[in-house]
Amino acid sequence: MGVREQQREHNVARILAAAREQIAQVGGVGLSMRAVAREVGMVSSAVYRYFPTREALITALVLESYEALGAALTDVPAGEGAERWTALAHALRQWAVAHPHDFQLIYGTPVPGHAAPPETIPAAERVARPFLEAGAPGEIKGFDDPALLGQVGPLASAVGVDRSGSAAVLAELAQLVGLLSLELGGHLVGTADPADHLFAAAVDRQTRTLGLT
């Protein structure tokens, strides 16, 4: 890699780090290209050479967050059945608690004006894949509606799992994301906070629903 390419990578990393720090302080809605430029010591026009729009910068942050979460799930030790699903679910929670703003970038309220582009689909699939491989061993009763099977068919085929099983996994993964969103948002204070026991109970129920125990 030449000096120019190295400098570009260095600048991109600095811009992303500054943008991520700003989101941690003011949220995605408050992300300002001008403030990011000021933080890295650039003029605004220089930042736009790396990210032509604010939406492009947000997309880069989303992709980076997906990559980090995907790597965390990939690091989960091998296992089977309920053990594997449980390990993945708790790895998801550990990452979310350690990186709440990254989690919100992926799963929180969409930033106004930003629509997820097609390149985020493979990144999202990388996160879902280990759950699909662990939790969709076969047909799951109640998830066999033809319209639903048609919707999840391409994803199930890409991963090589049962269609109704993959639909059930997506539903259970959505519950995990919902629980984490409530926990990170402070909505379980006074009811089930800390959420360790509630989360563990939900995961245990999921292993039975998915036929992993």
Residue pairs with C-beta under 8 A, 6 or more apart in sequence:
1 9
8 50
11 40
11 42
11 50
12 50
12 60
14 40
15 36
15 40
15 42
15 47
15 50
15 51
15 57
16 57
16 60
16 61
16 64
18 36
18 39
18 40
19 31
19 36
19 57
19 61
20 61
20 101
20 102
21 39
22 30
22 31
22 32
22 35
22 36
22 39
23 30
23 31
23 61
23 101
23 105
24 101
27 104
28 58
28 104
28 105
28 108
28 111
28 114
29 111
29 112
31 54
31 57
31 58
31 111
33 44
33 47
33 48
33 51
33 54
33 57
34 44
36 47
36 57
37 43
37 44
37 46
37 47
40 47
51 57
51 60
54 113
54 114
55 113
55 114
55 115
58 105
58 111
58 114
59 114
59 116
59 117
59 119
59 120
61 105
62 105
62 106
62 116
62 120
62 123
63 119
63 120
63 123
65 99
65 102
65 103
65 105
65 106
66 106
66 120
66 123
66 124
66 126
66 127
67 123
67 126
68 95
68 99
68 102
69 92
69 95
69 99
69 102
69 103
69 106
69 127
70 123
70 126
70 127
72 91
72 92
72 94
72 95
73 88
73 91
73 92
73 95
73 127
73 130
74 130
75 91
76 84
76 87
76 88
76 91
76 130
77 87
78 84
79 87
81 134
81 207
81 212
81 213
82 207
82 212
82 213
84 134
84 212
85 131
85 134
85 135
85 203
85 206
85 207
85 210
85 212
86 203
86 204
86 207
88 130
88 131
88 134
89 176
89 199
89 203
89 206
90 199
90 203
92 176
92 180
93 176
93 180
93 199
95 103
96 103
96 180
96 184
97 180
97 183
97 184
100 184
103 180
103 184
104 184
106 124
107 177
107 180
107 181
108 181
110 116
125 155
125 158
125 159
128 155
128 169
128 170
128 173
129 159
131 169
131 172
131 173
132 155
132 156
132 159
132 161
132 165
132 166
132 169
133 159
133 161
134 212
135 165
135 168
135 169
135 172
135 206
135 210
135 212
136 156
136 159
136 161
136 162
136 165
136 166
136 168
136 169
136 210
137 161
137 162
137 165
137 210
137 211
137 212
138 162
138 165
138 211
139 162
139 164
139 165
140 162
140 164
140 165
140 167
140 168
140 209
140 210
140 211
142 168
143 164
143 165
143 167
143 168
143 171
144 164
148 164
148 167
149 163
149 164
149 167
151 167
152 163
152 166
152 167
152 170
153 163
155 166
156 162
156 163
156 165
156 166
159 166
161 169
165 210
168 209
168 210
169 210
172 206
172 209
172 210
175 202
175 206
176 202
176 203
176 206
179 195
179 198
179 199
179 202
182 188
182 195
183 193
183 195
183 199
188 195
188 198
192 198
207 213
